């Protein structure tokens, strides 16, 4: 096996590991977003149960916070896709 062929084989193995790591990272980002939004919903329901007259304000802040969590998760998934596609 020549040196060039050996380097090509090592590069292919490295790319496989990078792709696997990107897939794991995208999965972690998705799971983290799901847990975060679940906790936001739990907190909102508990807050409305304590103070029903503030339901509109609580709902507004809940949706806004969930959008921020989704934005961070989407950013993580985009970074993982850039790793796979580069």
Order of alpha helices (4+ residues) and beta strands (2+ residues): alpha-alpha
